[in-house]
Amino acid sequence: MQVRKAKTEDMTEGSLFKNIIWFAVPMCLGLLFQQLYNLADTIIVGRMLGVNALAGVGSTTGLTFLALNVATSLGNGFAVSISQRFGASDAEGVKKYFGNAISLAAILSIAFTFITVLLAKPVHTLVQTPVDIYAYAYDYVNVIFLGLPTTIFYNLLAASLRGLGDSRTPLEVLIVSSIVNIVLDVTMIGLLKMGVSGAALATVISQLISVIILLVHIAKRNESLKICKGDLYISRTISGEQLKTAVPMAFQGAVIAIGILIVQSAINSMGTVYVAGSTAGNKLYGIMAAPINSVCQAMIPIAGQNYGAGKYDRIGAGLRIVNMAGWSITFILALIAYFFGPNMIGLFIDSAEKDVITYGHEFLVFYVLGYGFLTIQMSFCFALQGSGNAKLTVMSGILETVGRLFGAVVLTHYCGYIGICLALPLAWIFTSLYVIPAYFVCNRKMMERFS
């Protein structure tokens, strides 16, 4: 039987609009299924274990986002150089850079897991996790942190495939792992009575299955990434190049996550009802942001491949298309959030919890209204990262943290919970004012160098 070869997409030629659509649609579906990991946890925990358990899991949002965002950023950062080699038509370089990334990821995942597990308890105390939900929060996050190596490797493998223009394979894998995650959630919480630890373990096992499937797929079907033992040798030169991109991306992710921890601390100090409401709203925010994320993430292979090919004008053209799409999607999603938000929040908790539904709806509406600025922030950051200017995006993370801090500390003092709801949209506005001129300065330098 003939094995189906994996599809890659050359984004240095042809219609960029078509490139973005063919990349973004599977990517969007993939992000939606990825959200099913957390959505399944939230619905099952909220329905089976109650509001306190839901609030406990939700109170870990900032802490888990810190760890998961750094893990994701490392994987994406390593994949940028692979995408650039692919754009430069360097087949041998693609294999060497991919093998080097795998070896680096193995070392970093061990160190990162040790650090996060060690700091879990002190950070919970620092962010003022309420006493009545502390045990739920710690049990959940500890299992998630122990499974961080699977997160790093999944994101490295998926990002490497997407860097070659293949967003279909990660989608197929996510569909399988999401179904597994839901089945394991019901089994571990409902049948085995493992509580919130069971929900976290279900997520880790599902992620591990994703890694195994992707490894098998690459070994059998993807000639570009199929490596031998010699490719796993760590090169100082390649490592330096990959870390030059991955470390700033991870640092940016860490800074943003610290901002989320600040906001989460402010929410925690308000009480369990607010934590539960923002948790439900945050889960829906993640799902509704999938179309925005997908079109923006198309900028990673567009910028990476065209930077490698020296076709810098196509990067700017891609940005224009992505931002037009992002603002159009924002308008549609804002209408959905406003009119149907309460019913969607009701999926997570009993309809009798009126206050929780109200707070969740407010949280969701304000966040969705800011999606246009999120489009600007993400697309321009990805363009900078893909074109070898990842260090400039660190300031974006700092400005986003400043925006969150302003909302969580200043606006909360005057506006209460509404200040929390405004924190992230304000952060996106701050970063948008920075990334646009930063990109155009870098683009001018690239064009001058090319000329």
N, C-alpha and C positions, 0 to 999 in steps of 0.2 A: 504494500500500500504506500502511495506517495504521500510524504508529509507536507502539509500546507506551510509554505514559507510565511514568515511574519511580514506584515506590510509596514514600510517606512514611507514618510512623506517628505519630499524635497521641497522646502519652503523658500528656496532661492530662485525658483522659476514659477511662471504662471500667475494666475489670479490670486492675490492675497485674500480677497474676500472669500473665495472658495476654500483656500487653505485654512482660514480661520474657522469657517463653518464646519468643515470636515474634521477639524481638530476639536472644536468646542463642543459639538453635540455629544460625542462619546464621553468627553471630559466632564460635561455637565451631568450626564447620567451617572458617571462614576462618582462624582462628588455627592450626588444625592444618595447613592447606595452607601458611600462612606459615612454619611450622616446617619444612616440607619444603625450603625454601631451604637452611637450615643442616643439616638432616638429610641431604639429598642430598650436600652438600659433605663432611660427616663420613664417611659410609659410603664414598663413592667415594674420598676422599683416604686413609682408613684402609686400604681394601682394595687400591687401586692403587698408592699411594705409600709405605705402610708406617707404622709406629708413630711414627717421628720426625716425619714430615710431619703426622700427626694431632695430635701433641703441639704442633707449631709453630702450627697453626691454633688449637688449644685455648688456647695460652698468650696469644692475643690477646683472649680472652673479655672481660676487664675493659676493655681499651682500646676494642674495637669497641662494647661495651655503652655506654661513656661517650658516644661519638659518636652511636650510633644512638638511644640513649635521649633525648638532648637533641634530636635531630632529630624524633623521634616526639612528644616533649612539646611542641615548638613547634607542630607540626601540630595536635595535640589542643587546645592552648591557644587557638589562633586559632578553632577550630571551636566552642568553648564559647559565644562571643558570637553566633555564627550560630544555634546551637540556641536561645539565649534570645530572639532576634528572631523565630524561627519560633514559639516558644511564645506570644509576645505577639501573634501574627497580623500581624506587620509585614513584608509581602511585599517592599516596597521596601527596607527595612532589611536583609533577608536578602541581597539582591543587593549592596548597598553594602558590607556587612561581608565578604562572600565575595570581592569584587573587591579590597578593601583588603588582605585576608589574602594573596591571590596576589602582589600587588606587594611586600608586606613579606617574604614567603617568598623571593622572587627575590633580594632584597638580602641577607638574612641567610644564605642558602645559599652564596653566593659567599664571604662573609667566613668562615663557619664551615668551609668546605672548606679554605681557605687556612691557617687556624690549625691544623687537625688534621693536615694533611699536613706542616706545618712541625715539629710537635711529636712526630710518630710515632717517630722514631729515639731522641730523648732519653728518652721515656717507656719504651721497650723496655729501655733500659739501667737506668732507675730501678727497674723491677719485676723485675729480675734474671732476664731470659729466659735459659735455659741456652744455652751456646755452640753445642751440637750442633743446636739447633732455631731459632737466631736468624734465619738466612736465610729459612727457611720463614715465620716469623712476620712479618718485615718485608715480604716480597713480598706476602703475603696482605692485610695490613692497609692497605698503601699503595693498592692498587686499590680496596678498600672505601671508603676515605676520599675518593678522587677521585670516587666515585659518590654522595656524600652528598646532592647536590641532588636526585637522583631519590628518595631516601628521604624528604626533607623534603616534596617535592611529593606523593608518594604518600600519606603520612600526612595531609597537609592535605586532600586530595581525599576520601580514604576517611573521615576523621573528620567532614568536613562532611556527607557523605551519611548517616553513622550518627547525627549530631546531629539530622537530620531524621527519624530512625527507620528509615532504609533500610540494613539490614545485609546484605541479599541481594546487592546489586550488588557491593560489595567482595569477597564470597565468590566470585561468578562470575569476577571478574577474577583473584583469587588462584589459582583452579583452573587457569586458562589459563597464568598466569605461572609457576606451580610446575611444570607439565609442561614448559614451555619451559626452565626452569632445569635440570631433570634431563637433558633432551636435550643442552643446552649443556655441562653438566658432563662427561658421557660423551665428547662430541665434543672438548672442549678439553683434557681430561686424558688420555683414552684414545687419541684419534686424532692430535691436534695436539701432544701432549706438552708442554703449557704449564705443567704442575705446579700448585702451589697458586695461582699467579696466574690460571690458567685457571678455577679454581673460584670465585675472587672475581669475575672478570670476568663469569662466567655469572650470578652473583647480581645484579650491577649492570645488565646488559642486561635481565634478567627484570623488574627493578624499573622500568626505563625503559619497557618495553612496558606495564606496569601503568598508568603515568602517562598514556600516550597513549590507552589504552582508556578510562580514566576521563574524560579530557577530552572525547573523542568522545561518550561516553555522556551527560555533562552537557549538552553543546551540543545534542544531538538529542532527549533524553528527559526532562530534568529542568528544568521551567519555573521552579522555585523558585531554582535556582542558575545559570540561564542569564543571563549578564551581557553588557553591551555595553562598548565601549571606555571610555566615560565612567566606568564603575564601577571601573575599574582605578586611578583617581586616588587618591593617598594622602591621606587625611584625618588631620589631626593629632589630632582628637578621637577618631575611631574607632581610630586606631593606638594612642593612649594607653590606651584601654579594652582592646584586644586584647593589648597588651604587658603590661598589668597582670595579666592572667591567664596569658599564655604564658611570660613570663620567670620567675615563681616556679615554674611547672611544670617548665620547662627546668632551672632551678637545682636543684630537688628531684631531678630525674633525674640531674644532674651529680654531686650529692653522693652519691647512692646508688651511682653508677658508680665514684666514687672509693673507696667502701667495697669494691666488687668488685675494684678494682685492688689494694687492700691484701691481700685474701684471695688473689688470683691470685699476688701476689708471694710470699706464704707458701707456696703450692702449688709455684710454680716453684723455690723454694729446696730443696724436698724431692727433686726429681729428675724425670726424664722419665716414669717409670712412673706416678707419682702424677698428673702433668699429664694423661697419656693417660686414666687411669681417671676423673678428675674431669671431663674433657672429655666422655667418653661418658655419664656420669651426668648431666651438666648438659644435654646435648641431650635426654635422655629427660625430665628435669625440665621442660623447656620445653614438650614435647608434652603431658605429663600435667597441666600447669597450665592447658591451654587451656579446660577446662570452668569452672574457677575464674575465670580472666580474663574469660571471656565473660559470665558472670552479673554479675560486678562492673562490667564496662564498660557494662552496661545502665543503671547509675546516672548515666552522663554525660548521655544524653538525658533521663532521668527528672528529674534535678536541674535541668538547663538549661531544659527546656521548662516545668516546673512553677514554677521560679523566675520565669521570664518571665511566666507566667500568674498568679502570686501564689498558687498552691496549694501552700503549704509543707508541709501535712500529708501530702501524697502522697509527698514525699521521704522522710519517716520511715517511712512504710508500705513503700516500696520497699526501704529498708535492711533491714527485718525479714525480708522475703521472700528477699532476696539472701543474707543471712547464714544463714538456715535451709538454703537450698540448698547453700551453700558448705561447711558443716560436714558435711552428708550426703554430698556428693561426696568430701570428704577421707577419710572412713571407708572408702569403696569403693576409692579409689585407693591408700590405704596397704596394703590387703590385696594388691592387684595388684602393687605395688612389692616387697613382701616375698617373695611366693611366685614371681613370674615375672621379677623384676629381672635375675638372672644371665643368663637366656636372651635378654632384651631387650638387655642390654649386649653380648652376643655377636654382635649384628648388625653392630657397628662394627669388630670386630677378630677375628683368628684365635682360635679356642677354646683354643689352646695358651698364650695369654697369661693365665695363671690370676690372677696378681697384679693385672693391670689390671682384670679382671672383678670381683675382690673389692673393690678400691677404688672402682670405679664403682658397685657395688651399695650399699655403705655410704653413699656420697654421696647416692644417689637416695633411699634409705629415710628418712634423717634429714630431707631436704628435704620429701618428701611428707607426713611426719608434721606438718609445720608449716603445711600449706595452710589450716587453719582460721583461724589468726592472719593469714595472708596475705589471706584473705577480708575480715577485719575492717579491716586496713590499707587495702586497695585500695578497698573499697566506701565507707568513710567519707571517704577522700581525694577520691574522685570526687564524692561528695555535696558536699563543701566547695568543690571547684573549680567544679562546675556551678552552685553558688549564689553565685558571685562572691567566694569567700573563699580563693582559691588561695594567697595569701601565707602562710596558716596552715599549709599543707602542707609548707612548707620545713622546719619543725622536724621533721616526720615523716621527711624525708630525712636530716636530721642524726642523729636517733635511730637510724635504720637503720644508718647508717655507724658509730655508736658500738657497736652490737651486733655488726656484722661485725668491727670492730677488736678488740673484746673476745675474740671467738672466734679470730681469726687470730693475735693476739699472746699473750693470757693463757692461753686454754684449750689452744692448740697447744703451749705450753710444758709443760703438765702432762699433756695427753692425746694429743699428737701429731696424727695425721691426723683423729682423731675430733673434735678441736677445730675443724678446718676444716669438717667436716660439720655442726657445731652452729652455726656462725657466722650463717648466714642465718635459720634458725628463731628464734634468739635475737633477731635484729634485728626480725623481724616481731612478736615479743612486746613488745619495747620500744615500737615505734610504735603498737601497738594500745592500750597504756596511755595514750597521748597523744591519738590521734585521736578516741576516743569522747567524752571530756569536751569536747574542742575543738568537736566538731560540736554537742553539746547546748547549749553556750553560744551558738554562732552561731544555732542554731535558735530558741532562746528570744528572741533579739534580733529575728529575722525575724518571729516570731509577734507580738511586741509592736508592731513597726512596722506589721504588717498590721492589727492591731486598731485 
